[in-house]
């Protein structure tokens, strides 16, 4: 069976990357999302093994020592990492696997897996991003400003990504993401079998 593709998706908090990814998966059953491990507290509604594997700092460090992460990073005081084995298993099974991760982890994946497709999801503008963060209601102004500052740092790394998708209208962002995946599949390097006959 043809191996699946590894897809890194990053973007600032509030840009709606989770919603874009969910909508893409609803349209394409060949796409799966990797479940990360994290040391952060579980939020209401989150389920261990579904949204994250919620583990202790000790367990996280143990996993690093055992080299079980494809990448890992620190983000606002907590640690996050992608367990390698389940990702490779899904790729072997032919699924496209999405890593929805922050940019430090994204850079590690680009180094370690040069075949990975990388997409940065951007907001139409910083003003709109700020508006979306404030609109969540559960965030005080200090936190909003901190996230915007964090977003500026992430935008500095965005030029390293192969693609940038703007999440203005959800359906357009999903359609752009699908176009990227389609165009990648049409690359000559993935279509050599069509040329073999003539050679
Ligand atoms: P949250 O705590 O809001 O769920 O996630 C915070 C940030 O960590 C988000 O940007 C999210 O994409 C990122 N993140 C989630 N899982 C991973 C991971 O396994 N590795 C890295 N590097 N970042 C992650």
Boltz pocket constraint, residues with backbone or C-beta under 6 A from the ligand:
constraints:
  - pocket:
      binder: B
      contacts: [[A, 9], [A, 11], [A, 13], [A, 36], [A, 37], [A, 40], [A, 71], [A, 72], [A, 73], [A, 75], [A, 80], [A, 81], [A, 82], [A, 100], [A, 101], [A, 102], [A, 103], [A, 104], [A, 105], [A, 106]]
      max_distance: 6.0
